[in-house]
Amino acid sequence: RAQPPPLARRNSMQETKTIFARSDVRSASFCAAPGEDLGFNFENHFEWNGKLGSGSFADVWAVRHKTRPEERYAIKVLKKKFKSRAERAHFLQEAQLANTLPPHAHVVAYYRAWQESMIMHVQMELCERGTLREQMAAEALHLPAADSTVWRLLREVACGLAHIHEHGLIHCDVKPDNVLMDGSGRYKIGDLGQATALASWDEHEGDARYLSLDLLESNPSAAADVFSLGIMMYEVKSGAELPGHGPEWDALRGGARGAAGSNAGPAPLSGVDPALFNLIRAMMYRRAADRPHAAAVALCDPGPRSG
């Protein structure tokens, strides 16, 4: 089995410099020691190409390599300064977890992290075609004509999740904002900011619209990610915004929290391929043990209905 490339780690709190980097990246400055002339300097390497997005914790920018302009990346710039090594380690967790995974076609690649003025920067693969959320706003994915695209979306994201699960991690934040498309239209799972090793899971915050009851009740498993993928696909095919609380939120999870509940899942969506809907409903089962594994979802055959 392929192993992830080793990381070159640095420890100084104050200097502007690389914290870690993949050793298979070409630039010598990725692995330069602190204070050396080849030490990493963002402005010497990249030019800004515009902001891709902004959230509560970070801004994400597109950049281009100055001497190899065919190379483009995404840079996440955290908004909060770290004040201690413990805080810095917390901010680094996303990139470090990503680098425990061997490279995969459906998981966004992470390349390097550095500190500048005690602000963390993370260099990642650029997905030029944006997020699934943006695609949903621009295209009518809920219509039957889009079923072939939706089946491919489901299989590719499930394939990425299966890879994450195979290596002992859970994502904990599967939603349209965290599914991206590269220049060829291939779907990739991004933003591992809430991801964690299953063996060391602690309380994590995610988007309530996509969380399973079992995760909210502190019963983490890979099945929680499968639920999130299922309810995301339900949102794609319903064309309606998911609730963050209330009776409809409960109904999508088989009944009120704390009640025995039903494993039947949501009512069928009009006009949706029954094979696709039945798979979505199975992924949304209330009982985690009854949901299919991500690897099984990735192998599902859409059949002739999707074209």
N, C-alpha and C positions, 0 to 999 in steps of 0.2 A: 504494500500500500504506500502511495506517495505520502511523504511527510512535508509539513509546512517548512519554509525556509527559516533558519535561525534568525533571531533578532540581535542587533547590536545595541546594548543598553547603556545609557549615560545617567549620572546621578546628581550633577550639580543643580541647585535650586535657582541660582541667580542668573546664570549665563543664558544668552540667546543661542540655543543649540539643539541638536537632535537628541531626543530621548531614546528612541529606538528606531530601527529601520530594517527592512528585509535585506538580507545580504546578497540576494540575487539581483538587486537593482543596479543598473550600470554605473551611476555616478559615484565616484570615489568619496565624495563628501558625505554620502549616506553613512559611512562608517568612520569618518574622521574623528579623532579624539578631541575633547574639549580644548579650545584655545588654539588649535592648529590653523594654519592659513587656509586649509581646505574645509574648515568647519562650515556647516550648512548655513547659508544665507538666502532667505526666500527671494529677496529682490534680485540676486544674482542668477537665480534659476528660472523664475516664472514671471509672466506678466498677467495681470488681472484681465479677465474676459467677462466680467459681470456677475451679479449675484443670482444664484439659482433659487435660493429660498431662505427663509428666516423663521426661526421658532423661538420658544421661550429660553432655550439654553444655548443656541448656536446659530450662526449664519453660515451658509454654504455658498462658495464661490467657484466659478469655473476659471481655470488657469491654463496657460499654454507654456511649454518649455521654451526658453529663449533661443537656445541653440539647436534644438530638435523640435521645430514647430509642429511636426506631425503628432507629437505627444501632448495630450491634453488630460487634465485631471480635475477632480473636485477637491476643494480644500474646505474642511469644516473648521470654523474658528469659534471656539467657545466664548461665551459672553462674560463669564465670571472668572476672575482671577483665582488661582489656587494660592492658599496661604500656608500650606505645610506639605511635607512629603506625602502624608496620608491623603490629603485632598488631591494632590497630583496623581497619586496612584488610582484614586477613584475615577478621575477624569480619563485616565489611560485605559481603564478596564475594557471599553468597547473595542479599541484597536488591538489590545492584547488578546482578547477572546477571539477576535477575527483571525488572528495569526496562529491560533491553535488549530485552525481548520486548514487542510490542504486546499489548494485552489479549486474552484468549482464554477462551472459555466453559469449557474443560476444563483450565485451569491456574490455580492459586490466585493471586490478585492480592496484590501487596505495595504498601504505601502510604507508609510512613515508617520511619525509623530514628533513634533518639536515644540519647544517652549520659547516664547518671546514676550518680554515684559510680564512674565508669570501668567500668560494666557496660552492655553493649549491649542495647537493646530494639528489636524489630522489630514493626511493626504490619502485620497481614495480614488478608485476607478471612477471615471466620468461616465454617466449614463445620459447620453445626449438628448434622448427623447422624453426625459422627465419621468413623472410618477404616474402610477395607475390612476390616482385621483384626477390628475389633469386629463388623462385619456378619457375617463368617465364623463368629464365635463364637456369634452369635445366630440365624443362619439356616442351613438345610441347603442351601447353594448347590451342593453336589456332586450333589444329586438331579436327575433329569431335569425335574422340575416347575419348577426354577429356571432352566432353560436360557435363557428369554427375558431374564431379568435378567443372566445371565452374558454373553450375546451383547452386550447393551447396554453392560455394563461394559467388555468387550474393545474395542468400537468407540470408546467415549468416551475411554478412556485412550490408545488408539492415536492418536486425533485430537489429543489434547493433546501426545503425544510427537512427532507429525509437525510440529506448530507449533514445538516446541522445536528440532527438528532443522533445520527450514527456516531458522532464524535462527542456525545455526552452533554450537549448543550440544548437549551430551549431558548426560543427567541423572545417570547412574552409580549410582543408588540406587533403582531402581523396585522396590517391594515393597508388600505390603498396608498396612503402617504409613504409607506415604507417598501413598496414594490416599485421598482424602477425599470426603465427600458433603455437598453444601449442603442447604438446607432443602427443596428440591424433589426431592432424591434424585439430582441430577446429579453424576456422578463428575468429580473434578478431581485433577490431579497437584500435589502439594505438596512441601515440604521440598527446596529446591534447594541444600541445604548441601554436597552433593558434586558439584553440577553444575559444568561448566567449558566454556569455549570450546574447540571441537575443535582449533583451530589452536594453542592454548597448553596442551594437556593435559599434565599431569605425573602422577606416581603418586598415585592417590586410593584411599582406603579406603572400601569399601562392605560390605554384608552378604554374606558368602561363600555363603550359601544361594541367592542370586539372581544371582551374577556369572557371566559367561561366561568360558570359557578364554581367549578372545582378549583380553579386558580384563585378566585376570590376567597374561597374557604381554606386556602393554604394547603391544597393538595396538588402540588405541581407535578406535571408529567408532560411528555411529548404530546399527549392527547389534547392538552390545553391549546397548543399551537394549531392542531388540526381543527378544533372548534373555531378558533379565530379565522382560519382560512375559510372554513365553511360559511360562517356568517358574513365574511367579506364577499364571498361569491353570491350569497343571498342578496346582499346589497347591490352587487353588479347587475344581477338579473331582475331584481324588483324595480330598479331605477329610483328607489326612494331612500331617503336618508334614514339611517338607523337611529333608534332612540338611545339615550344615555342612561335612562332610568324610567320607572313607572310601569304600568300594567303591560304595555307592549314589550318592554324590555324583558319582563318576567315571562311573557308568553313565548318569546323566541327561545327561551331556555327551559321550556316545559313546565312553567308554573312559578309561583312565588318562591323566593329564596327561603329555605328552611322547611318548605313543604315537601311532600314525597315526590310530587311532580310526575310528568309523563315523559316517556322516551320517544314519543311519536314525532317530535320536531314540529316545524312550522307547517301551516296549511299550504297546499300546492299553489304555485304561481301560475296564473293564466298565461298560456302561450309559450311556456318554457318546456323544452325538450324533457319528457319524463325521466329519461335516463340521467340527464344532468341534474334535474331537481332531486331525484332519489339519492344521488350521491351527496349532494349538498346537505340534504336532510340527515343522512347518516353521519356526516361529519359534525352535525350540530346536536347529535344525541346528548341528552342530559347526562347519562352515565358514561363517564370517560372510557371505561373498558370496552364499550360497545362501538366506539368510533373506529373507522379504518385507520391504519397506519399511513403516514405520509407517503411511504414507499409504494404502498398499494394504490393510493390515489394517483400517483405519478404514472402508473402503468395502465390506468383506465382507458379503454378504447371508446371513443365517442360514437363509433358506428356510423351508418350512412346518413343519419339525420343532420350531422354537422357539416357534411360535404367533404 
